């Protein structure tokens, strides 16, 4: 007969062995998982983003949803105010009428015709502010903004890309109203070909199927894409992007407005004529003008230091600074074109 002490000892040894086996197995599984370090890093990033955005951290997210949630835009990158976008009055007015107002009416109206479009395409030359406009729409509408990086949808393990594509919409649904923004949408949702890789084709099919699913529901989720090559976007995607807005290269008046926005916090001499500078900067986009202003400020900083001054107390920008910067920038652009043609 086994006495009580022996039975207690055996029980303790069995429980201890089971505990050791459990934690050993857990340790092995944790470190065998190739995505373990990625998942831990994503969790930390999501926690920080949620704090910045004021999102309830009690919302449960799966492993794939956590990886997608890292692409929420937070902090200072949340978006721009409308007055920070120069030279787009007509486009901004149309965006407000066709997107912002329907988002506000959606909760009160019983008509599906007053709901916002489920797909929006911003197209036009590079550097004209498509991404900035998308963020401004999200901020004005009070939407969460997912800046979807397509590289985060690809995975070497079979089937994972489809799960990540599904997570995009499940995360958007949990934190709606949400805008899913895809920059250079033509690189991801381009014309499908018979020679496309199987996993890529399946991911695109999954993305479009889920898109159709929430489009027929009452969820406030918008997919917004930007491209400078609209003809390369798959026709099935264009069909889903019913609201299309062209963002053209700014004209002289718009360039002057953009310069006003870029330079509003800089010291400028009273005789600087921004309209004249805008006239000479023919064909330049918003991002080009920002670089021109940077070159002008750099030249002024160099002149200030050369005269014995300090970079912390720069002399006011002069007309000649801008004229030299425009000439330098446009000359470099012309040389690039000539090299390309050769």
Buried (B, 14 or more C-beta within 10 A) or exposed (E): EEEEEEEEEEEEEEEEEEEEEEEEEEEEEEEEEEBEEBBEEBBEBBEEBBEBBEBEEEEEBEBBBBBBBBBBBBEEEBBBEBEEBBBBEEBBEEBBEBBBBBBBEBEEEEEEEBBBBBBBBBBBEBBBBBBBBBBBBBBBBEBBBBBBBBEBBEBEEEEBBBBBBBBBBBBBBBBBBBBBBBBBBBEBBBEBEEEEEEBBBBBBBBBBEBBEEBBEEEBBBBBBBBBBEBEBBBEBBBEBBEBBBEBBBBEBEBBBBBBBBBBEEEEBEEEBEBEBBBBBBEEBBBBBBBBBBEBBBEBBBEBBEEEEEEEEEBBEBBBBBBBBBBEBBBEEEEEEEEEEEE
